[in-house]
Amino acid sequence: MSDDPNAAAPLDLLSTPELRERADAVARSRWDFSFYWEIARALPAAQASIGRLEASEAGISKASGVIAEILDEREGDPELQEALRPLYLDYLRKHQH
């Protein structure tokens, strides 16, 4: 076995903190925002599954707030807002009652 701490080990044998660190490193190196988005989407259900119902509700509010802050920072950029317009339309068409 190699003494290199970065050597490939069977993933199932790694601790959860080690898995998180490795996944984070890969996502950062690939600029993979979708990984973080998927984690954010899974958090409320994960918190509810371990009995933290209040935390799951707060998580949704917090995530919404973070995204709103990012968009507010860009509010002065009409070109960017227009580029995002199709996403807003698509979302509303899929989910508006």
N, CA, C and O of each residue as an XYZ file, in Angstrom:
388
protein
N       0.837     -1.182      0.000
C       0.000      0.000      0.000
C       0.883      1.246      0.000
O       1.939      1.251      0.632
N       0.482      2.262     -0.672
C       1.251      3.496     -0.812
C       1.164      4.332      0.454
O       0.159      4.298      1.163
N       2.229      5.088      0.735
C       2.214      6.020      1.869
C       1.581      7.350      1.493
O       1.396      8.215      2.349
N       1.250      7.517      0.221
C       0.642      8.750     -0.273
C      -0.782      8.871      0.262
O      -1.629      8.029     -0.036
N      -1.058      9.937      1.067
C      -2.408     10.088      1.613
C      -3.442     10.369      0.533
O      -4.639     10.216      0.778
N      -3.012     10.775     -0.656
C      -3.939     11.035     -1.749
C      -4.145      9.817     -2.649
O      -4.888      9.880     -3.629
N      -3.486      8.716     -2.312
C      -3.637      7.514     -3.128
C      -5.096      7.070     -3.097
O      -5.811      7.250     -2.111
N      -5.500      6.488     -4.208
C      -6.891      6.047     -4.314
C      -7.163      4.939     -3.316
O      -6.444      3.943     -3.247
N      -8.217      5.139     -2.547
C      -8.687      4.121     -1.614
C     -10.126      3.827     -1.998
O     -10.821      4.698     -2.521
N     -10.578      2.604     -1.743
C     -11.983      2.337     -2.032
C     -12.862      3.354     -1.288
O     -12.751      3.521     -0.074
N     -13.721      4.014     -2.036
C     -14.519      5.092     -1.454
C     -15.347      4.636     -0.272
O     -15.526      5.394      0.682
N     -15.855      3.417     -0.311
C     -16.685      2.922      0.784
C     -15.923      2.825      2.102
O     -16.537      2.786      3.168
N     -14.607      2.786      2.043
C     -13.801      2.664      3.254
C     -13.472      4.017      3.876
O     -12.998      4.075      5.010
N     -13.716      5.097      3.153
C     -13.409      6.430      3.663
C     -14.476      6.903      4.640
O     -15.643      6.525      4.539
N     -14.059      7.726      5.578
C     -15.017      8.330      6.510
C     -15.832      9.384      5.767
O     -15.437      9.854      4.701
N     -16.955      9.740      6.338
C     -17.790     10.767      5.718
C     -17.035     12.092      5.580
O     -17.129     12.724      4.528
N     -16.288     12.540      6.603
C     -15.529     13.785      6.409
C     -14.511     13.684      5.268
O     -14.302     14.653      4.540
N     -13.879     12.519      5.110
C     -12.929     12.346      4.006
C     -13.658     12.403      2.662
O     -13.160     13.007      1.712
N     -14.829     11.779      2.581
C     -15.604     11.812      1.342
C     -16.003     13.242      1.006
O     -15.906     13.668     -0.145
N     -16.456     13.987      2.025
C     -16.856     15.375      1.798
C     -15.680     16.194      1.290
O     -15.826     16.964      0.341
N     -14.517     16.037      1.910
C     -13.331     16.792      1.495
C     -12.935     16.455      0.059
O     -12.602     17.347     -0.722
N     -12.972     15.181     -0.285
C     -12.606     14.788     -1.649
C     -13.615     15.305     -2.666
O     -13.239     15.817     -3.720
N     -14.901     15.168     -2.343
C     -15.936     15.651     -3.263
C     -15.811     17.159     -3.448
O     -15.954     17.665     -4.561
N     -15.546     17.871     -2.367
C     -15.377     19.319     -2.444
C     -14.176     19.667     -3.325
O     -14.253     20.577     -4.151
N     -13.086     18.955     -3.151
C     -11.883     19.224     -3.950
C     -12.141     18.993     -5.441
O     -11.711     19.785     -6.280
N     -12.839     17.914     -5.762
C     -13.147     17.632     -7.166
C     -14.061     18.712     -7.729
O     -13.822     19.224     -8.823
N     -15.111     19.061     -6.981
C     -16.060     20.076     -7.457
C     -15.359     21.414     -7.668
O     -15.624     22.102     -8.654
N     -14.473     21.788     -6.757
C     -13.736     23.048     -6.914
C     -12.838     23.014     -8.134
O     -12.762     23.986     -8.885
N     -12.166     21.904     -8.330
C     -11.233     21.823     -9.460
C     -11.978     21.841    -10.795
O     -11.431     22.281    -11.806
N     -13.224     21.364    -10.799
C     -14.012     21.328    -12.032
C     -14.939     22.530    -12.164
O     -15.656     22.654    -13.157
N     -14.930     23.409    -11.179
C     -15.850     24.550    -11.142
C     -17.287     24.039    -11.253
O     -18.098     24.593    -11.995
N     -17.586     22.988    -10.514
C     -18.861     22.295    -10.621
C     -19.865     22.826     -9.604
O     -20.065     22.240     -8.540
N     -20.488     23.942     -9.950
C     -21.481     24.549     -9.071
C     -22.654     23.614     -8.837
O     -23.286     23.666     -7.782
N     -22.955     22.753     -9.814
C     -24.105     21.853     -9.668
C     -23.948     20.914     -8.473
O     -24.945     20.514     -7.873
N     -22.716     20.559     -8.120
C     -22.489     19.727     -6.932
C     -22.987     20.456     -5.686
O     -23.706     19.885     -4.866
N     -22.597     21.718     -5.557
C     -23.005     22.488     -4.375
C     -24.512     22.739     -4.384
O     -25.156     22.743     -3.335
N     -25.054     22.945     -5.555
C     -26.502     23.147     -5.671
C     -27.242     21.886     -5.227
O     -28.247     21.966     -4.521
N     -26.739     20.724     -5.644
C     -27.365     19.458     -5.256
C     -27.289     19.259     -3.738
O     -28.244     18.780     -3.125
N     -26.170     19.622     -3.143
C     -26.040     19.539     -1.681
C     -27.056     20.470     -1.027
O     -27.747     20.077     -0.087
N     -27.147     21.694     -1.520
C     -28.096     22.654     -0.962
C     -29.533     22.149     -1.085
O     -30.342     22.332     -0.175
N     -29.841     21.523     -2.198
C     -31.187     20.978     -2.409
C     -31.467     19.813     -1.469
O     -32.604     19.626     -1.037
N     -30.443     19.028     -1.148
C     -30.619     17.846     -0.306
C     -30.660     18.176      1.187
O     -31.190     17.390      1.972
N     -30.114     19.316      1.589
C     -30.013     19.638      3.010
C     -31.342     19.628      3.762
O     -31.416     18.997      4.816
N     -32.387     20.286      3.284
C     -33.635     20.263      4.058
C     -34.166     18.848      4.302
O     -34.602     18.539      5.411
N     -34.135     17.997      3.297
C     -34.612     16.619      3.462
C     -33.697     15.842      4.405
O     -34.175     15.058      5.225
N     -32.390     16.053      4.295
C     -31.446     15.365      5.178
C     -31.680     15.787      6.630
O     -31.677     14.953      7.536
N     -31.882     17.088      6.839
C     -32.136     17.563      8.196
C     -33.453     17.012      8.729
O     -33.527     16.625      9.895
N     -34.471     16.971      7.916
C     -35.757     16.416      8.340
C     -35.620     14.930      8.660
O     -36.253     14.438      9.594
N     -34.793     14.206      7.887
C     -34.643     12.766      8.101
C     -33.990     12.435      9.437
O     -34.139     11.322      9.943
N     -33.266     13.395     10.013
C     -32.657     13.152     11.321
C     -33.384     13.922     12.419
O     -32.857     14.119     13.514
N     -34.612     14.354     12.103
C     -35.464     14.958     13.116
C     -35.286     16.445     13.330
O     -35.802     16.988     14.307
N     -34.588     17.104     12.465
C     -34.362     18.554     12.608
C     -35.294     19.309     11.673
O     -34.847     19.933     10.711
N     -36.595     19.252     11.961
C     -37.590     19.856     11.084
C     -37.447     21.366     11.001
O     -37.586     21.939      9.921
N     -37.170     22.024     12.131
C     -37.014     23.482     12.108
C     -35.813     23.879     11.259
O     -35.859     24.872     10.534
N     -34.738     23.100     11.352
C     -33.530     23.395     10.576
C     -33.794     23.216      9.090
O     -33.256     23.957      8.267
N     -34.628     22.230      8.739
C     -34.897     22.026      7.316
C     -35.668     23.206      6.744
O     -35.402     23.629      5.619
N     -36.617     23.740      7.499
C     -37.358     24.918      7.040
C     -36.444     26.135      6.961
O     -36.524     26.917      6.013
N     -35.575     26.292      7.956
C     -34.639     27.415      7.957
C     -33.657     27.295      6.801
O     -33.246     28.305      6.228
N     -33.279     26.074      6.454
C     -32.340     25.861      5.348
C     -32.882     26.364      4.028
O     -32.151     26.944      3.226
N     -34.156     26.143      3.806
C     -34.781     26.623      2.567
C     -34.751     28.140      2.532
O     -34.418     28.733      1.506
N     -35.096     28.772      3.647
C     -35.073     30.237      3.710
C     -33.668     30.778      3.522
O     -33.463     31.767      2.818
N     -32.713     30.135      4.146
C     -31.327     30.595      4.058
C     -30.801     30.468      2.622
O     -30.171     31.393      2.109
N     -31.056     29.334      1.980
C     -30.598     29.142      0.604
C     -31.234     30.168     -0.323
O     -30.574     30.727     -1.198
N     -32.513     30.403     -0.121
C     -33.210     31.398     -0.925
C     -32.586     32.778     -0.719
O     -32.418     33.540     -1.672
N     -32.248     33.090      0.522
C     -31.626     34.373      0.825
C     -30.268     34.544      0.172
O     -29.939     35.623     -0.321
N     -29.479     33.477      0.168
C     -28.143     33.544     -0.449
C     -28.269     33.790     -1.949
O     -27.558     34.623     -2.511
N     -29.171     33.065     -2.586
C     -29.369     33.255     -4.031
C     -29.883     34.662     -4.311
O     -29.454     35.305     -5.269
N     -30.801     35.140     -3.475
C     -31.325     36.497     -3.652
C     -30.201     37.530     -3.522
O     -30.171     38.508     -4.269
N     -29.285     37.319     -2.587
C     -28.150     38.240     -2.422
C     -27.275     38.249     -3.669
O     -26.846     39.308     -4.126
N     -27.014     37.070     -4.215
C     -26.196     36.978     -5.428
C     -26.874     37.734     -6.563
O     -26.229     38.494     -7.285
N     -28.176     37.524     -6.716
C     -28.901     38.201     -7.785
C     -28.989     39.699     -7.544
O     -28.898     40.481     -8.491
N     -29.168     40.116     -6.283
C     -29.234     41.541     -5.973
C     -27.932     42.245     -6.321
O     -27.941     43.389     -6.775
N     -26.802     41.555     -6.108
C     -25.512     42.143     -6.456
C     -25.413     42.404     -7.947
O     -24.702     43.309     -8.382
N     -26.125     41.612     -8.722
C     -26.071     41.723    -10.179
C     -27.237     42.545    -10.735
O     -27.360     42.722    -11.947
N     -28.086     43.041     -9.839
C     -29.296     43.749    -10.284
C     -28.974     44.925    -11.195
O     -29.758     45.257    -12.083
N     -27.841     45.546    -10.982
C     -27.465     46.685    -11.797
C     -26.973     46.304    -13.182
O     -26.613     47.176    -13.972
N     -26.954     45.026    -13.483
C     -26.451     44.548    -14.761
C     -27.619     44.049    -15.612
O     -27.936     42.860    -15.585
N     -28.266     44.948    -16.370
C     -29.432     44.553    -17.159
C     -29.130     43.473    -18.193
O     -29.998     42.658    -18.507
N     -27.932     43.460    -18.714
C     -27.563     42.448    -19.706
C     -27.583     41.049    -19.078
O     -28.053     40.089    -19.689
N     -27.063     40.953    -17.845
C     -27.086     39.675    -17.141
C     -28.514     39.259    -16.816
O     -28.876     38.091    -16.957
N     -29.323     40.220    -16.380
C     -30.719     39.906    -16.067
C     -31.453     39.380    -17.304
O     -32.234     38.433    -17.204
N     -31.212     39.980    -18.447
C     -31.836     39.522    -19.681
C     -31.355     38.113    -20.045
O     -32.125     37.306    -20.565
N     -30.088     37.826    -19.772
C     -29.557     36.490    -20.052
C     -30.217     35.435    -19.163
O     -30.343     34.279    -19.566
N     -30.636     35.824    -17.961
C     -31.298     34.903    -17.036
C     -32.802     34.792    -17.290
O     -33.448     33.879    -16.776
N     -33.356     35.699    -18.065
C     -34.796     35.739    -18.330
C     -35.388     34.391    -18.753
O     -36.438     34.012    -18.234
N     -34.755     33.649    -19.678
C     -35.337     32.360    -20.066
C     -35.471     31.378    -18.891
O     -36.401     30.574    -18.850
N     -34.539     31.454    -17.948
C     -34.632     30.576    -16.776
C     -35.835     30.936    -15.918
O     -36.547     30.053    -15.442
N     -36.062     32.222    -15.721
C     -37.219     32.664    -14.936
C     -38.516     32.229    -15.618
O     -39.430     31.724    -14.966
N     -38.587     32.431    -16.935
C     -39.788     32.050    -17.674
C     -40.040     30.543    -17.602
O     -41.163     30.104    -17.356
N     -38.996     29.765    -17.815
C     -39.130     28.319    -17.792
C     -39.602     27.839    -16.419
O     -40.496     26.998    -16.321
N     -39.003     28.371    -15.377
C     -39.373     27.967    -14.021
C     -40.835     28.298    -13.732
O     -41.572     27.458    -13.215
N     -41.247     29.497    -14.057
C     -42.626     29.900    -13.793
C     -43.612     29.088    -14.616
O     -44.686     28.739    -14.125
N     -43.272     28.786    -15.838
C     -44.163     27.976    -16.667
C     -44.315     26.554    -16.121
O     -45.380     25.947    -16.232
N     -43.257     26.040    -15.541
C     -43.310     24.690    -14.983
C     -44.033     24.634    -13.637
O     -44.678     23.635    -13.319
N     -43.925     25.703    -12.852
C     -44.355     25.619    -11.458
C     -45.476     26.560    -11.061
O     -45.983     26.457     -9.944
N     -45.872     27.451    -11.910
C     -46.925     28.397    -11.549
C     -48.274     27.702    -11.691
O     -48.519     26.966    -12.647
N     -49.138     27.953    -10.717
C     -50.465     27.324    -10.743
C     -51.496     28.282    -11.257
O     -52.672     27.931    -11.351
